[in-house]
Amino acid sequence: MTINCKGNLIDLTTPKVMGILNVTPNSFFDGGKHKSDKEILNQVENMLREGATFIDIGAYSSKPKAEFVSEKEELERILPVIQSILKQFPETILSVDTFRSEVAKVCVENGVAMINDISAGSLDENMFQIIAKYKVPYVMMHMRGTPQTMQSLTNYDNIVKEMIFYFSEKVAKATSLGITDLILDPGFGFAKTLEQNYEVLQNIELFQMLELPILVGISRKSMIYKVLNSNPNDALNGTTILNTIALMKGAKILRVHDVKEAVECVKLMQNLH
């Protein structure tokens, strides 16, 4: 199971870690933490040193009820960061977390190797065409509605069955356009209640029937700290536990704030046969 990132074939037989780099002022965990160029480059260097294969940059917070950010502002936030990282660390495999095709297009033209779309093309009908044109790996997440409305759209008859149907439709559309490097993200916390998040995690191996790599983004989310009556700052141990479960159930990419601990999860899991 490999994906092609700008000519680099990334083998996902051994799961990989994607480090999160938020350049939003309002992300739920690390919003506003990395303001200056120096702080951003230090954070990227740390994540690469700790074993991140991918760095995922986001400039639009997708937390519930996040405020709207214009396309222009999203690009103004993200482009200087991309250029700065690739100048300092040219080998870095960058992913951009966006649901806008124009943002995706400009970012890929500036050296980004992968697009991570929370809406799997639902919020911008041109996204699939851009991915097909530039032939970059595409992470398709399951969500309903928008970040502003998703928490009211949690009514499912059978959530796992409906998600598999959702993904199979998206995959069919993508492959019909010649998109080959697809990654599925169940979208923990997006249009799902606390109980539904755990139901999806419990059954995550069922998504393997689609024969595509699965990315899991659970890092420091409310499905952890609400159960533990804590907060995002105290959710690292819970993140590690759920990441381990996800790996046991076949996850191939862990999207995390804490790279070192996720890499350790992967290393230890490799010793279980």
Phi and psi in degrees as GROMACS dihedral restraints (atoms count N, CA, C in turn):
[ dihedral_restraints ]
;  ai    aj    ak    al  type     phi  dphi    fc
    3     4     5     6     1  -125.7    20    10
    4     5     6     7     1   156.2    20    10
    6     7     8     9     1  -127.6    20    10
    7     8     9    10     1   148.3    20    10
    9    10    11    12     1  -101.5    20    10
   10    11    12    13     1   109.9    20    10
   12    13    14    15     1  -109.6    20    10
   13    14    15    16     1    98.3    20    10
   15    16    17    18     1    52.0    20    10
   16    17    18    19     1    43.4    20    10
   18    19    20    21     1    90.3    20    10
   19    20    21    22     1   -12.4    20    10
   21    22    23    24     1   -88.7    20    10
   22    23    24    25     1   121.0    20    10
   24    25    26    27     1   -86.8    20    10
   25    26    27    28     1   114.4    20    10
   27    28    29    30     1   -96.0    20    10
   28    29    30    31     1   117.1    20    10
   30    31    32    33     1   -86.0    20    10
   31    32    33    34     1   116.3    20    10
   33    34    35    36     1   -95.0    20    10
   34    35    36    37     1    12.5    20    10
   36    37    38    39     1   -57.2    20    10
   37    38    39    40     1   -44.6    20    10
   39    40    41    42     1   -92.2    20    10
   40    41    42    43     1   122.6    20    10
   42    43    44    45     1   -56.8    20    10
   43    44    45    46     1   149.6    20    10
   45    46    47    48     1  -116.7    20    10
   46    47    48    49     1   163.7    20    10
   48    49    50    51     1  -115.7    20    10
   49    50    51    52     1   133.9    20    10
   51    52    53    54     1  -110.6    20    10
   52    53    54    55     1   118.7    20    10
   54    55    56    57     1   -85.9    20    10
   55    56    57    58     1   137.6    20    10
   57    58    59    60     1   -89.8    20    10
   58    59    60    61     1   129.1    20    10
   60    61    62    63     1  -124.4    20    10
   61    62    63    64     1   100.4    20    10
   63    64    65    66     1   -89.7    20    10
   64    65    66    67     1   125.2    20    10
   66    67    68    69     1  -111.9    20    10
   67    68    69    70     1    31.7    20    10
   69    70    71    72     1   -98.7    20    10
   70    71    72    73     1   149.2    20    10
   72    73    74    75     1   -79.8    20    10
   73    74    75    76     1    -4.6    20    10
   75    76    77    78     1  -136.5    20    10
   76    77    78    79     1    25.7    20    10
   78    79    80    81     1   -65.1    20    10
   79    80    81    82     1   152.5    20    10
   81    82    83    84     1   -63.7    20    10
   82    83    84    85     1   -28.1    20    10
   84    85    86    87     1  -111.5    20    10
   85    86    87    88     1   -52.6    20    10
   87    88    89    90     1  -117.7    20    10
   88    89    90    91     1    26.9    20    10
   90    91    92    93     1   -58.2    20    10
   91    92    93    94     1   128.3    20    10
   93    94    95    96     1    77.7    20    10
   94    95    96    97     1     1.0    20    10
   96    97    98    99     1   -71.8    20    10
   97    98    99   100     1   -38.7    20    10
   99   100   101   102     1  -106.2    20    10
  100   101   102   103     1    87.0    20    10
  102   103   104   105     1   -93.0    20    10
  103   104   105   106     1   -49.6    20    10
  105   106   107   108     1   -86.6    20    10
  106   107   108   109     1   160.3    20    10
  108   109   110   111     1   -54.5    20    10
  109   110   111   112     1   -43.8    20    10
  111   112   113   114     1   -63.4    20    10
  112   113   114   115     1   -43.7    20    10
  114   115   116   117     1   -64.1    20    10
  115   116   117   118     1   -40.1    20    10
  117   118   119   120     1   -63.8    20    10
  118   119   120   121     1   -47.7    20    10
  120   121   122   123     1   -65.0    20    10
  121   122   123   124     1   -36.3    20    10
  123   124   125   126     1   -62.4    20    10
  124   125   126   127     1   -43.3    20    10
  126   127   128   129     1   -65.0    20    10
  127   128   129   130     1   -42.9    20    10
  129   130   131   132     1   -63.1    20    10
  130   131   132   133     1   -45.1    20    10
  132   133   134   135     1   -58.4    20    10
  133   134   135   136     1   -43.5    20    10
  135   136   137   138     1   -60.5    20    10
  136   137   138   139     1   -46.4    20    10
  138   139   140   141     1   -66.0    20    10
  139   140   141   142     1   -39.3    20    10
  141   142   143   144     1   -65.9    20    10
  142   143   144   145     1   -42.2    20    10
  144   145   146   147     1   -63.5    20    10
  145   146   147   148     1   -35.9    20    10
  147   148   149   150     1   -79.0    20    10
  148   149   150   151     1    -7.2    20    10
  150   151   152   153     1   113.9    20    10
  151   152   153   154     1    14.7    20    10
  153   154   155   156     1   -67.7    20    10
  154   155   156   157     1   133.7    20    10
  156   157   158   159     1   -86.3    20    10
  157   158   159   160     1   -35.9    20    10
  159   160   161   162     1  -125.1    20    10
  160   161   162   163     1   149.6    20    10
  162   163   164   165     1  -117.2    20    10
  163   164   165   166     1   123.0    20    10
  165   166   167   168     1  -105.7    20    10
  166   167   168   169     1   114.9    20    10
  168   169   170   171     1  -100.5    20    10
  169   170   171   172     1   129.8    20    10
  171   172   173   174     1  -125.4    20    10
  172   173   174   175     1   135.1    20    10
  174   175   176   177     1  -122.0    20    10
  175   176   177   178     1    12.3    20    10
  177   178   179   180     1  -139.4    20    10
  178   179   180   181     1   110.0    20    10
  180   181   182   183     1   -65.1    20    10
  181   182   183   184     1   130.3    20    10
  183   184   185   186     1  -106.3    20    10
  184   185   186   187     1    17.9    20    10
  186   187   188   189     1   -64.9    20    10
  187   188   189   190     1   156.9    20    10
  189   190   191   192     1   -52.2    20    10
  190   191   192   193     1   134.4    20    10
  192   193   194   195     1    63.2    20    10
  193   194   195   196     1    23.3    20    10
  195   196   197   198     1   -62.1    20    10
  196   197   198   199     1   144.0    20    10
  198   199   200   201     1   -72.0    20    10
  199   200   201   202     1   152.7    20    10
  201   202   203   204     1   -66.7    20    10
  202   203   204   205     1   141.7    20    10
  204   205   206   207     1  -126.5    20    10
  205   206   207   208     1   132.7    20    10
  207   208   209   210     1   -70.0    20    10
  208   209   210   211     1   158.1    20    10
  210   211   212   213     1   -58.9    20    10
  211   212   213   214     1   -41.5    20    10
  213   214   215   216     1   -60.6    20    10
  214   215   216   217     1   -45.9    20    10
  216   217   218   219     1   -67.4    20    10
  217   218   219   220     1   -39.3    20    10
  219   220   221   222     1   -58.2    20    10
  220   221   222   223     1   -45.4    20    10
  222   223   224   225     1   -67.4    20    10
  223   224   225   226     1   -38.3    20    10
  225   226   227   228     1   -64.0    20    10
  226   227   228   229     1   -32.8    20    10
  228   229   230   231     1   -74.2    20    10
  229   230   231   232     1   -39.4    20    10
  231   232   233   234     1   -92.2    20    10
  232   233   234   235     1   -36.5    20    10
  234   235   236   237     1   -60.6    20    10
  235   236   237   238     1   -48.0    20    10
  237   238   239   240     1   -59.7    20    10
  238   239   240   241     1   -32.6    20    10
  240   241   242   243     1   -68.7    20    10
  241   242   243   244     1   -45.3    20    10
  243   244   245   246     1   -58.0    20    10
  244   245   246   247     1   -49.7    20    10
  246   247   248   249     1   -63.1    20    10
  247   248   249   250     1   -40.6    20    10
  249   250   251   252     1   -65.8    20    10
  250   251   252   253     1   -44.3    20    10
  252   253   254   255     1   -64.2    20    10
  253   254   255   256     1   -46.8    20    10
  255   256   257   258     1   -70.9    20    10
  256   257   258   259     1   -23.8    20    10
  258   259   260   261     1   -71.0    20    10
  259   260   261   262     1   -43.7    20    10
  261   262   263   264     1   -79.5    20    10
  262   263   264   265     1   -40.8    20    10
  264   265   266   267     1  -129.3    20    10
  265   266   267   268     1    75.9    20    10
  267   268   269   270     1   -62.2    20    10
  268   269   270   271     1   -21.0    20    10
  270   271   272   273     1   -84.9    20    10
  271   272   273   274     1    -4.2    20    10
  273   274   275   276     1   -63.2    20    10
  274   275   276   277     1   133.6    20    10
  276   277   278   279     1   -91.3    20    10
  277   278   279   280     1   105.5    20    10
  279   280   281   282     1   -95.4    20    10
  280   281   282   283     1   138.0    20    10
  282   283   284   285     1  -115.8    20    10
  283   284   285   286     1   146.2    20    10
  285   286   287   288     1  -118.6    20    10
  286   287   288   289     1   130.1    20    10
  288   289   290   291     1   -89.7    20    10
  289   290   291   292     1    96.5    20    10
  291   292   293   294     1  -150.6    20    10
  292   293   294   295     1   152.2    20    10
  294   295   296   297     1  -110.5    20    10
  295   296   297   298     1     9.5    20    10
  297   298   299   300     1  -106.1    20    10
  298   299   300   301     1   127.9    20    10
  300   301   302   303     1   -66.0    20    10
  301   302   303   304     1   -35.5    20    10
  303   304   305   306     1   -68.9    20    10
  304   305   306   307     1   -39.8    20    10
  306   307   308   309     1   -63.0    20    10
  307   308   309   310     1   -45.0    20    10
  309   310   311   312     1   -58.9    20    10
  310   311   312   313     1   -46.1    20    10
  312   313   314   315     1   -59.0    20    10
  313   314   315   316     1   -50.8    20    10
  315   316   317   318     1   -64.3    20    10
  316   317   318   319     1   -39.6    20    10
  318   319   320   321     1   -66.1    20    10
  319   320   321   322     1   -43.7    20    10
  321   322   323   324     1   -63.4    20    10
  322   323   324   325     1   -39.8    20    10
  324   325   326   327     1   -65.3    20    10
  325   326   327   328     1   -18.0    20    10
  327   328   329   330     1  -103.3    20    10
  328   329   330   331     1    17.6    20    10
  330   331   332   333     1   106.0    20    10
  331   332   333   334     1     1.6    20    10
  333   334   335   336     1   -72.5    20    10
  334   335   336   337     1   142.1    20    10
  336   337   338   339     1  -102.4    20    10
  337   338   339   340     1   -11.8    20    10
  339   340   341   342     1  -154.2    20    10
  340   341   342   343     1   147.6    20    10
  342   343   344   345     1  -116.9    20    10
  343   344   345   346     1   133.8    20    10
  345   346   347   348     1  -117.0    20    10
  346   347   348   349     1   106.7    20    10
  348   349   350   351     1  -112.6    20    10
  349   350   351   352     1   112.7    20    10
  351   352   353   354     1   -63.4    20    10
  352   353   354   355     1   -18.5    20    10
  354   355   356   357     1  -107.4    20    10
  355   356   357   358     1    -1.8    20    10
  357   358   359   360     1    50.4    20    10
  358   359   360   361     1    41.0    20    10
  360   361   362   363     1    88.3    20    10
  361   362   363   364     1    -5.4    20    10
  363   364   365   366     1   -71.8    20    10
  364   365   366   367     1   -27.6    20    10
  366   367   368   369     1   -94.9    20    10
  367   368   369   370     1    -5.2    20    10
  369   370   371   372     1  -153.3    20    10
  370   371   372   373     1   107.9    20    10
  372   373   374   375     1   -66.6    20    10
  373   374   375   376     1   -14.5    20    10
  375   376   377   378     1   -88.2    20    10
  376   377   378   379     1    -6.0    20    10
  378   379   380   381     1   -60.2    20    10
  379   380   381   382     1   -44.9    20    10
  381   382   383   384     1   -60.9    20    10
  382   383   384   385     1   -38.7    20    10
  384   385   386   387     1   -64.0    20    10
  385   386   387   388     1   -40.1    20    10
  387   388   389   390     1   -64.8    20    10
  388   389   390   391     1   -44.3    20    10
  390   391   392   393     1   -62.6    20    10
  391   392   393   394     1   -43.2    20    10
  393   394   395   396     1   -63.6    20    10
  394   395   396   397     1   -40.0    20    10
  396   397   398   399     1   -66.3    20    10
  397   398   399   400     1   -43.6    20    10
  399   400   401   402     1   -94.1    20    10
  400   401   402   403     1    -8.4    20    10
  402   403   404   405     1    54.0    20    10
  403   404   405   406     1    47.8    20    10
  405   406   407   408     1  -104.8    20    10
  406   407   408   409     1   151.7    20    10
  408   409   410   411     1   -57.6    20    10
  409   410   411   412     1   146.2    20    10
  411   412   413   414     1  -132.1    20    10
  412   413   414   415     1   116.9    20    10
  414   415   416   417     1   -88.8    20    10
  415   416   417   418     1   120.1    20    10
  417   418   419   420     1  -107.7    20    10
  418   419   420   421     1   117.7    20    10
  420   421   422   423     1   -99.7    20    10
  421   422   423   424     1   151.3    20    10
  423   424   425   426     1   -87.8    20    10
  424   425   426   427     1   125.3    20    10
  426   427   428   429     1  -154.5    20    10
  427   428   429   430     1   158.7    20    10
  429   430   431   432     1  -118.3    20    10
  430   431   432   433     1   145.3    20    10
  432   433   434   435     1    69.7    20    10
  433   434   435   436     1  -142.4    20    10
  435   436   437   438     1  -127.1    20    10
  436   437   438   439     1   170.6    20    10
  438   439   440   441     1   -55.9    20    10
  439   440   441   442     1   -27.7    20    10
  441   442   443   444     1   -77.5    20    10
  442   443   444   445     1   -27.4    20    10
  444   445   446   447     1  -114.5    20    10
  445   446   447   448     1   -10.3    20    10
  447   448   449   450     1   -60.9    20    10
  448   449   450   451     1   -30.2    20    10
  450   451   452   453     1   -70.1    20    10
  451   452   453   454     1   -12.6    20    10
  453   454   455   456     1   -96.5    20    10
  454   455   456   457     1     2.3    20    10
  456   457   458   459     1  -115.9    20    10
  457   458   459   460     1    57.4    20    10
  459   460   461   462     1  -114.9    20    10
  460   461   462   463     1    22.3    20    10
  462   463   464   465     1   -93.6    20    10
  463   464   465   466     1   106.6    20    10
  465   466   467   468     1  -125.7    20    10
  466   467   468   469     1   148.1    20    10
  468   469   470   471     1   -80.8    20    10
  469   470   471   472     1   -45.2    20    10
  471   472   473   474     1  -145.8    20    10
  472   473   474   475     1    97.1    20    10
  474   475   476   477     1   -59.7    20    10
  475   476   477   478     1   -43.9    20    10
  477   478   479   480     1   -67.4    20    10
  478   479   480   481     1   -43.8    20    10
  480   481   482   483     1   -60.7    20    10
  481   482   483   484     1   -43.7    20    10
  483   484   485   486     1   -67.5    20    10
  484   485   486   487     1   -35.1    20    10
  486   487   488   489     1   -67.8    20    10
  487   488   489   490     1   -40.7    20    10
  489   490   491   492     1   -63.9    20    10
  490   491   492   493     1   -38.7    20    10
  492   493   494   495     1   -64.4    20    10
  493   494   495   496     1   -44.2    20    10
  495   496   497   498     1   -56.4    20    10
  496   497   498   499     1   -49.3    20    10
  498   499   500   501     1   -66.4    20    10
  499   500   501   502     1   -40.0    20    10
  501   502   503   504     1   -63.6    20    10
  502   503   504   505     1   -36.2    20    10
  504   505   506   507     1   -66.4    20    10
  505   506   507   508     1   -44.4    20    10
  507   508   509   510     1   -63.9    20    10
  508   509   510   511     1   -41.8    20    10
  510   511   512   513     1   -64.7    20    10
  511   512   513   514     1   -42.6    20    10
  513   514   515   516     1   -60.3    20    10
  514   515   516   517     1   -43.6    20    10
  516   517   518   519     1   -64.6    20    10
  517   518   519   520     1   -45.5    20    10
  519   520   521   522     1   -63.1    20    10
  520   521   522   523     1   -46.3    20    10
  522   523   524   525     1   -68.1    20    10
  523   524   525   526     1   -30.2    20    10
  525   526   527   528     1   -65.0    20    10
  526   527   528   529     1   -23.4    20    10
  528   529   530   531     1   -94.1    20    10
  529   530   531   532     1     1.5    20    10
  531   532   533   534     1    89.0    20    10
  532   533   534   535     1    12.8    20    10
  534   535   536   537     1   -80.6    20    10
  535   536   537   538     1   123.7    20    10
  537   538   539   540     1  -110.4    20    10
  538   539   540   541     1   -34.7    20    10
  540   541   542   543     1   -92.6    20    10
  541   542   543   544     1    89.0    20    10
  543   544   545   546     1  -112.1    20    10
  544   545   546   547     1   142.3    20    10
  546   547   548   549     1  -131.3    20    10
  547   548   549   550     1   137.0    20    10
  549   550   551   552     1  -104.5    20    10
  550   551   552   553     1   135.7    20    10
  552   553   554   555     1  -124.2    20    10
  553   554   555   556     1   116.3    20    10
  555   556   557   558     1   -63.1    20    10
  556   557   558   559     1   -15.2    20    10
  558   559   560   561     1    71.5    20    10
  559   560   561   562     1    55.7    20    10
  561   562   563   564     1   -60.2    20    10
  562   563   564   565     1   128.5    20    10
  564   565   566   567     1    90.8    20    10
  565   566   567   568     1    -5.2    20    10
  567   568   569   570     1  -105.6    20    10
  568   569   570   571     1   111.8    20    10
  570   571   572   573     1    55.0    20    10
  571   572   573   574     1    40.6    20    10
  573   574   575   576     1  -143.1    20    10
  574   575   576   577     1   138.7    20    10
  576   577   578   579     1   -77.9    20    10
  577   578   579   580     1   170.7    20    10
  579   580   581   582     1   -54.4    20    10
  580   581   582   583     1   -47.8    20    10
  582   583   584   585     1   -64.3    20    10
  583   584   585   586     1   -40.0    20    10
  585   586   587   588     1   -65.4    20    10
  586   587   588   589     1   -36.6    20    10
  588   589   590   591     1   -57.2    20    10
  589   590   591   592     1   -43.2    20    10
  591   592   593   594     1   -73.0    20    10
  592   593   594   595     1   -32.1    20    10
  594   595   596   597     1   -64.1    20    10
  595   596   597   598     1   -41.3    20    10
  597   598   599   600     1   -65.7    20    10
  598   599   600   601     1   -45.4    20    10
  600   601   602   603     1   -60.7    20    10
  601   602   603   604     1   -41.5    20    10
  603   604   605   606     1   -58.8    20    10
  604   605   606   607     1   -31.9    20    10
  606   607   608   609     1  -113.3    20    10
  607   608   609   610     1    19.2    20    10
  609   610   611   612     1   -62.5    20    10
  610   611   612   613     1   -26.4    20    10
  612   613   614   615     1   -64.2    20    10
  613   614   615   616     1   -21.2    20    10
  615   616   617   618     1   -65.0    20    10
  616   617   618   619     1   -25.9    20    10
  618   619   620   621     1   -69.4    20    10
  619   620   621   622     1   -14.2    20    10
  621   622   623   624     1   -66.5    20    10
  622   623   624   625     1   -15.4    20    10
  624   625   626   627     1   -63.2    20    10
  625   626   627   628     1   -19.8    20    10
  627   628   629   630     1   -82.0    20    10
  628   629   630   631     1    -6.1    20    10
  630   631   632   633     1    57.3    20    10
  631   632   633   634     1    40.1    20    10
  633   634   635   636     1  -131.9    20    10
  634   635   636   637     1   153.2    20    10
  636   637   638   639     1   -64.4    20    10
  637   638   639   640     1   146.4    20    10
  639   640   641   642     1  -111.1    20    10
  640   641   642   643     1   128.7    20    10
  642   643   644   645     1  -101.9    20    10
  643   644   645   646     1   134.6    20    10
  645   646   647   648     1  -118.8    20    10
  646   647   648   649     1   125.1    20    10
  648   649   650   651     1  -119.6    20    10
  649   650   651   652     1    90.8    20    10
  651   652   653   654     1  -111.4    20    10
  652   653   654   655     1   -10.9    20    10
  654   655   656   657     1   -48.2    20    10
  655   656   657   658     1   115.6    20    10
  657   658   659   660     1    57.0    20    10
  658   659   660   661     1    25.4    20    10
  660   661   662   663     1   -81.2    20    10
  661   662   663   664     1   166.9    20    10
  663   664   665   666     1   -65.1    20    10
  664   665   666   667     1   -23.1    20    10
  666   667   668   669     1   -63.5    20    10
  667   668   669   670     1   -18.5    20    10
  669   670   671   672     1   -91.0    20    10
  670   671   672   673     1   -57.6    20    10
  672   673   674   675     1   -76.0    20    10
  673   674   675   676     1   -20.4    20    10
  675   676   677   678     1   -71.3    20    10
  676   677   678   679     1   -37.4    20    10
  678   679   680   681     1   -66.6    20    10
  679   680   681   682     1   -36.8    20    10
  681   682   683   684     1   -92.1    20    10
  682   683   684   685     1     1.9    20    10
  684   685   686   687     1    52.7    20    10
  685   686   687   688     1    46.1    20    10
  687   688   689   690     1  -126.2    20    10
  688   689   690   691     1  -137.1    20    10
  690   691   692   693     1  -154.1    20    10
  691   692   693   694     1   171.4    20    10
  693   694   695   696     1   -55.9    20    10
  694   695   696   697     1   -35.6    20    10
  696   697   698   699     1   -63.3    20    10
  697   698   699   700     1   -27.5    20    10
  699   700   701   702     1  -103.4    20    10
  700   701   702   703     1    19.1    20    10
  702   703   704   705     1  -104.1    20    10
  703   704   705   706     1    14.9    20    10
  705   706   707   708     1   -69.5    20    10
  706   707   708   709     1   -45.0    20    10
  708   709   710   711     1   -60.7    20    10
  709   710   711   712     1   -44.2    20    10
  711   712   713   714     1   -62.4    20    10
  712   713   714   715     1   -38.7    20    10
  714   715   716   717     1   -60.3    20    10
  715   716   717   718     1   -45.5    20    10
  717   718   719   720     1   -61.3    20    10
  718   719   720   721     1   -41.7    20    10
  720   721   722   723     1   -63.3    20    10
  721   722   723   724     1   -48.3    20    10
  723   724   725   726     1   -70.1    20    10
  724   725   726   727     1   -33.1    20    10
  726   727   728   729     1   -62.5    20    10
  727   728   729   730     1   -38.9    20    10
  729   730   731   732     1   -63.2    20    10
  730   731   732   733     1   -44.0    20    10
  732   733   734   735     1   -60.9    20    10
  733   734   735   736     1   -43.4    20    10
  735   736   737   738     1   -60.9    20    10
  736   737   738   739     1   -42.3    20    10
  738   739   740   741     1   -63.5    20    10
  739   740   741   742     1   -40.8    20    10
  741   742   743   744     1   -63.7    20    10
  742   743   744   745     1   -26.5    20    10
  744   745   746   747     1   -98.2    20    10
  745   746   747   748     1    10.4    20    10
  747   748   749   750     1   106.1    20    10
  748   749   750   751     1     6.8    20    10
  750   751   752   753     1   -61.7    20    10
  751   752   753   754     1   140.9    20    10
  753   754   755   756     1  -109.1    20    10
  754   755   756   757     1   -20.1    20    10
  756   757   758   759     1  -135.2    20    10
  757   758   759   760     1   130.9    20    10
  759   760   761   762     1  -105.9    20    10
  760   761   762   763     1   121.3    20    10
  762   763   764   765     1   -99.1    20    10
  763   764   765   766     1   115.3    20    10
  765   766   767   768     1  -140.7    20    10
  766   767   768   769     1   158.4    20    10
  768   769   770   771     1   -83.3    20    10
  769   770   771   772     1   -28.2    20    10
  771   772   773   774     1  -114.6    20    10
  772   773   774   775     1    94.6    20    10
  774   775   776   777     1   -69.8    20    10
  775   776   777   778     1   -46.1    20    10
  777   778   779   780     1   -54.3    20    10
  778   779   780   781     1   -47.6    20    10
  780   781   782   783     1   -67.2    20    10
  781   782   783   784     1   -36.9    20    10
  783   784   785   786     1   -68.6    20    10
  784   785   786   787     1   -40.0    20    10
  786   787   788   789     1   -62.9    20    10
  787   788   789   790     1   -38.9    20    10
  789   790   791   792     1   -62.6    20    10
  790   791   792   793     1   -40.1    20    10
  792   793   794   795     1   -55.4    20    10
  793   794   795   796     1   -49.5    20    10
  795   796   797   798     1   -61.8    20    10
  796   797   798   799     1   -45.5    20    10
  798   799   800   801     1   -61.1    20    10
  799   800   801   802     1   -44.9    20    10
  801   802   803   804     1   -67.2    20    10
  802   803   804   805     1   -38.7    20    10
  804   805   806   807     1   -64.2    20    10
  805   806   807   808     1   -30.1    20    10
  807   808   809   810     1   -64.2    20    10
  808   809   810   811     1   -18.5    20    10
  810   811   812   813     1   -89.7    20    10
  811   812   813   814     1    -1.3    20    10
  813   814   815   816     1   -96.6    20    10
  814   815   816   817     1   124.6    20    10
